[in-house]
């Protein structure tokens, strides 16, 4: 991705068209059966689908589906069990505006902002550019817990994982240093614990996805994040007030497709 000031920001109409064309919203690639399975697993409190959140509500699969219709724009028909599912681009845009407005506040206050992603391949470039723009605006970007190690659950192979950074953005890697996809909230808990143990202030804002955002929100830190239509936990967190903003979008399209979205966010936040 080019430097954060080099991309001309689309207006709302142009970005909406891009979201649909790039299948970031509209008819997305995530199949309906995968969505419904994740809604059920989250409702059953499967740790891999809670993203570090501890919902207060009961959240039956039917209630999760109703929430995802409201906040994400998936198909409302409970008998639609297979095939295509959707994300409402207008819900994406509305949440994206709230996301950018919180970033603007962070820049205005020169806050401590932590940025981390469970999607280092698809979203790594986006987050690095965003983090650099925040740093250039005077924000502090802490990088604690580098080298902190843990293992994935036994059901996922019990594989060793390490917290690392790509520029100012936290990721999880394997032992060889290869960035890996993760839903886990254990890394953000380690980050917050190391800051607290060192007597350093916690972040004012965490920007990320998956467990990075969910775990921060559960800990009481302002958290804003992207969430796919098969990631109901962050939307439940937003509904219950623990996650400040959950932006519905496909979080794993080709990296270049997020460039217009980045330009829009930076422009609205006054970070271009």
VENFENJO-V276131 format. One line per field, one symbol per residue. phi: phi as a letter, one per 20 degrees, with the letter a starting at -180 (. if undefined). psi: psi as a letter, one per 20 degrees, with the letter a starting at -180 (. if undefined). burial: 1 if it has 24 or more other ideal C-beta (glycine too) atoms within 12 Angstrom, else 0. A space follows every 50 residues. Layout:
phi->???
psi->???
burial->???
This chain:
phi->.fgfeedffffffffgffgffelfcmfdfffgffgffffffffemfgfde lnecgffflfgfffgfffffecnffeffeedbnfcccffffgffffffff ffffffffelfecdcbcecfffdgfgffffffffffeofedfcemfnfdb dfggfdolefccfbcdmedfcdcefenefcfbdfefffffgffffffeme ffffbddralffffffffenegccaebefddfgffffffenedfbdefaf ebefgffefffgffffffemdf
psi->qrqiiipppqrgghhghggghikhacorhoqghgghghgghghjkphiji kiqnqhrgmrhhhggghhggihkrphoiiniqbqrqpohhhggghhghgh hhhgggggilropppqqimhghiggghgggghggghijqpnqmrjpipqr qrqhhjikqqqpprqocjpprprahijpqqpqiqihghhhghgggghijq qrqhpppbrchggghgghijpppqrqprijmhghhggghijhpgpoopro jlaphhiighgghgggghikj.
burial->10010010110000110111011111111111011111111110001111 11101000101001111110111110000000001111101111111111 01111110001111111111011111111111111010111111100101 01000000001111111111111000001111111111111101100000 01111111111111111110111111111111111111110111111111 1110101111111111111011
